[in-house]
């Protein structure tokens, strides 16, 4: 094992060997539920009641988590917040708007704030939540600049509160298996990685296509999954990146909002990763070519239906792993960390690493040259 791999595993504070070796394979009812105080549930407040909160996070908190519950709502739309409060049995006193959000410090029902806002708002509400004495789970991407990442990390440390980033695939069994197969060299050393993440974006007026709110385009939103996959399969930090941005619809994609990005990562152990991110078409596969075969997750990104398989000397086979609710597993894992006073496996430092690499990807595309990391 080289110095880069050792440094990578150490820096991830458990995301490397320890975390991948003991994944939450049973999801919301798995390892987390076995280690925490029986019956204890942490109260989560959702900041932002958009589609992700409505379709995935709130239902998971209401029905499928073991260690946490939906305890608070923060929204700029009072009628919507009241409707949600009735649906999920949230007391009216636990409803906040963006103006009175800081009063959450006086509410003992709320232990954790889950920031589910447009990217450019992540830093502000993470910092405000930390200053209010709450732990923070922030959706990916962590922020829109490395400077913001640093400020978020510093605020949570100063408050003595944990900061986790919403990397749901770190709790999905097939993606965990990809990392294990690579780390243990089950089919030999990985030589080539291909990671693709994308979807065809719709409404041109949505916040994802507004630079002021998104901080970028497809790369920050969906391509970050491909970047993550390349890193946890390689088990090392990349040493250089080269990239190209493509825009076929300049009306929809204004300056600073990328439509598609192709990027190549070089790793110190010799592996290369060819990655793609797009708002123009569906991309949904992580693949690794090793000395003795290959393994993949395809589809790789779906909330349900992720499938893994490998092909080696014994022929092809499916991973055959159980399905989990990614968000329930993610939130229960963070709750377990808080309840048992141990660090999260997806800390702010992990989000910062991605932000730094994504900034280099954009720089490479702009300059037309390879950027050393």
PEFENBEL-V647316 format. One record per helix or strand of 2 or more residues. SS is the DSSP state (A for helix, B for strand). FROM is the first residue (numbers start at 0). TO is the last residue. Records with the same first field share a line. If there is no record, write none. Layout:
# PEFENBEL-V647316
SS->FROM-TO  FROM-TO
This chain:
# PEFENBEL-V647316
A->2-10  16-20  26-28  30-34  50-62  77-87  91-93  100-105  118-130  145-158  167-170  172-182  206-208  210-213  217-233  325-338  347-366
B->41-46  67-73  94-95  111-114  134-138  162-165  189-197  237-245  259-266  271-277  282-289  292-296  307-311  314-317  370-371
